[in-house]
């Protein structure tokens, strides 16, 4: 199993390593969303610093996961999502995922864990600012600053 989930107060840290297949990616997603703590989660950190996408992590699979997240998050918790990656293949994979217009929450990609955590700590949650998670999260732009990797 090339991933580990660690619950941290109001968030979850997902660390992937090695070559990650679509089955393993889906298993990590299902384990995260099936946990009772997920209802209260406010941030997700996905760390791909030690991972590469497997050959079956195709655009079609990524699109289906994005649609699934839209359904799950639209009526769920108010989340921000920080991704950490630096490998060329993984950055291309993440860039495609983040380019899809379905993400219902603010996202940003970083080269370090420290930058990701700083962004999460400074990012006001859309629902806390405007009142409703689903409507305001969709309107939030993806954040790209000096320490982020823009796509």
C-alpha positions in Angstrom: 0.0 0.0 0.0 1.9 3.1 -1.2 0.1 5.6 1.0 -0.4 6.5 4.6 -3.2 8.7 6.1 -2.6 10.7 9.2 -5.4 12.6 10.9 -4.3 15.9 12.4 -7.0 17.8 14.4 -9.1 19.4 11.7 -7.3 18.0 8.8 -5.7 15.0 7.1 -2.2 14.4 5.8 -2.1 11.9 2.9 1.4 10.7 2.0 1.9 8.8 -1.2 5.1 7.0 -2.1 6.4 4.8 -4.9 4.4 4.1 -8.0 0.8 4.9 -7.2 -1.9 2.9 -9.2 -5.5 3.9 -9.7 -6.6 1.2 -7.2 -4.3 2.6 -4.5 -5.3 6.2 -5.2 -9.0 5.2 -5.0 -8.3 3.1 -1.8 -6.7 6.2 -0.1 -9.7 8.3 -1.2 -12.2 5.8 0.1 -10.4 5.3 3.4 -10.3 9.0 4.0 -14.0 9.7 3.1 -15.3 6.6 5.0 -13.7 7.8 8.3 -16.0 9.5 10.8 -13.5 12.3 11.3 -14.0 13.3 7.6 -17.2 15.1 8.4 -15.2 17.7 10.4 -12.1 18.0 8.1 -11.1 21.5 7.1 -8.0 20.7 5.1 -6.3 18.0 3.1 -2.6 17.8 2.4 -1.7 15.4 -0.4 2.1 14.8 -0.3 3.5 13.3 -3.5 7.1 14.1 -2.9 8.1 10.4 -3.0 5.5 9.3 -5.5 5.0 8.8 -9.2 1.8 8.2 -11.0 1.3 4.6 -12.2 0.4 4.0 -15.9 -3.2 3.4 -15.1 -3.7 6.9 -13.5 -5.2 8.1 -16.8 -7.0 11.3 -17.7 -10.3 9.3 -17.6 -9.6 8.0 -14.1 -8.6 11.4 -12.9 -11.8 12.9 -14.3 -14.0 10.3 -12.6 -12.3 11.0 -9.2 -12.8 14.7 -9.7 -16.5 14.2 -10.4 -16.8 11.9 -7.3 -15.1 14.6 -5.2 -17.6 17.2 -6.5 -20.5 15.1 -5.3 -18.9 14.3 -1.9 -17.6 17.7 -1.1 -20.5 19.8 -2.4 -22.7 18.8 0.5 -19.9 18.1 2.9 -17.2 19.9 4.9 -15.6 23.2 4.0 -12.2 22.1 2.8 -9.0 23.6 1.3 -6.6 21.2 -0.4 -2.8 21.7 -0.6 -0.8 19.3 -2.8 3.0 18.9 -2.4 5.0 17.6 -5.4 8.1 18.2 -7.4 8.6 15.3 -9.9 7.9 16.2 -13.5 5.4 13.3 -14.1 3.6 14.0 -10.9 3.4 17.7 -11.5 1.9 17.1 -14.9 -0.6 14.7 -13.4 -1.6 17.1 -10.7 -1.7 20.0 -13.2 -4.3 18.1 -15.2 -6.3 17.2 -12.1 -6.3 20.9 -10.9 -7.2 22.1 -14.4 -10.6 20.3 -14.4 -13.4 22.8 -13.6 -15.1 20.5 -11.0 -13.0 21.0 -7.9 -15.4 22.4 -5.2 -12.7 23.7 -3.0 -9.6 26.0 -3.1 -6.5 24.1 -4.2 -2.8 25.0 -4.5 0.4 23.0 -5.3 3.6 23.5 -3.4 7.2 22.2 -3.5 7.5 21.9 0.3 5.4 20.8 3.3 6.2 24.0 5.1 4.8 26.1 2.3 1.7 24.0 2.1 1.1 24.3 5.8 1.6 28.1 5.8 -1.0 28.4 3.0 -3.5 26.3 4.9 -3.0 28.3 8.1 -3.5 31.6 6.2 -6.4 30.5 4.0 -9.7 31.6 5.4 -12.3 28.9 4.9 -14.9 29.9 2.3 -18.0 28.9 4.4 -16.7 30.7 7.5 -16.3 33.8 5.4 -19.6 33.7 3.4 -21.9 31.3 5.1 -22.2 28.3 2.8 -19.5 25.8 1.9 -20.7 24.5 -1.5 -21.5 27.9 -3.1 -18.5 29.8 -1.9 -16.0 27.0 -2.4 -16.8 26.7 -6.0 -16.3 30.5 -6.5 -12.8 30.4 -4.9 -9.9 30.7 -7.4 -7.0 28.4 -7.2 -4.2 30.1 -5.3 -0.8 30.5 -7.0 1.8 32.7 -5.2 5.6 32.9 -5.1 5.9 29.6 -3.3 3.3 27.7 -5.4 3.7 25.8 -8.6 1.4 27.5 -11.1 -0.2 25.5 -13.9 
